[in-house]
Amino acid sequence: MSSPDHVTRRRVLVVDDEPHIRRVLRGYLEADGFGVDEAGTAAQARRLAATADLVLLDIGLPDGNGLDLLRDLRSISPVYVILVTARAEEVDRLIGLEAGADDYVVKPFSPREVTARVRAVLRRAREVGPVGAAPLTVGGLAVDVGAREVSVDGAGVPLTPIEFDLLATMAAAPGQVFTRRQLLDAVWQDGHFGDERVVDVHVRGLRRALADDPATPRFVARGRFGEEGR
């Protein structure tokens, strides 16, 4: 496998309590040009996460729940997180997305699929507007694409990477109604293989962060991405 320039030297932290899974993922990721660190526990992951561009995070860890670790990471870092879980129940995946995960894969998985998702998620981090470009403004909302910063009525609003990318996509075309597929193509690109309703979960988080009342929204209107009747 080749080592594309856009992933060279990007670091991935693989967090899983099964050493053979860490070895397999390390092999595929390193062959694709990534630097890789490994952690078998939540405590190790907390120490190593600061140097990671993306974390592949198993939900089941011997010293704690991976979702708790995800929430801790989200409170201190904008690092991209892809959940790796053996749990097939949809509710577990949705809880992970609500907690701030950018994507998920379910065991058993294809290592090639995992590396494809890692590439797609990290590609989003490179696709930002030029520094110094005028922010996108809609009412009291300002989206600075170059700096990846958002404010409402002058007050900064912290967003997850996915929430920011969704907001930037919609703010660039005010009034346009997006389908879920359009947003998946714009934000996830070729890295999403699962349920299109993943968009709904992240838009709910976006509305919550913007304090956007779903009944009378200022910024993300009902039906903006085809919610009704789907």
Residue, then its C-alpha position, 0 to 999 in steps of 0.5 A: m500500500s502507498s503512503p499518500d502525502h495527505v496522511t504522512r506523519r499524522r498520528v493515530l492512537v489505537v485504544d483497545d484492550e486486545p493486543h492482536i487487534r492493536r497489532v493488526l490496526r497498527g500494521y495497516l495504518e503504518a503501511d498507509g503512512f500513519g504514525v501509530d501509538e497504542a494504549g490498552t487502557a483508558a489511563q494509558a490513552r489519556r496520557l497519549a491522546a495529547t499527541a494524536d490527530l485521531v483516536l481509534l477508541d474501543i468502548g470496552l476497556p479494562d479500567g473504564n468505559g470508553l464512552d467516559l474516556l470519549r467525554d473526557l477527551r471532548s472536554i479538553s481536546p478537539v481530537y478526532v475520535i472513531l469508536v470501535t465497538a463490538r456492540a451491535e445495538e444501535v443505541d450504543r452507537l448513538i450514545g457514542l455519537e451524542a458524546g462527540a464521536d466523529d464516526y464508528v466501526v463495529k467489530p468484526f471489521s475490515p482493517r482496510e475499512v478502518t484505514a479508509r475512515v481514518r483517511a476520510v476523517l483526517r482529510r476534513a481537517r485539511e479542507v478549511g478556508p484560507v486564514g483571514a477570509a471573512p467569516l460566514t455570517v447568518g443573523g447573529l451566527a459567525v463561522d470562521v472557516g479558516a480558524r474553525e471558530v464559531s460565535v453566536d452574538g459575539a460569544g464563542v461556541p465550542l463544537t466538535p469537528i463534525e458539528f463544525d463541518l456540518l455548520a460550515t457546509m450549511a452556512a455556506a448555502p443559507g436557505q438551501v435544504f440538504t438531504r442527509r446524503q448531501l451532507l454525508d458526501a460533503v462532510w464524511q465524503d467517502g468515509h461513511f458506510g453506515d446509517e444515514r441517520v448519523v447526520d441527525v445525531h450530529v445536527r441535534g448536538l449542533r443545535r444544542a451547542l448553538a442553544d437553537d430551540p428546535a421549536t423556533p430555531r434561529f440557525v438550523a431550521r427543521g427540514r434543513f436537511g430533510e428530517e421530516g418524512r424520512 
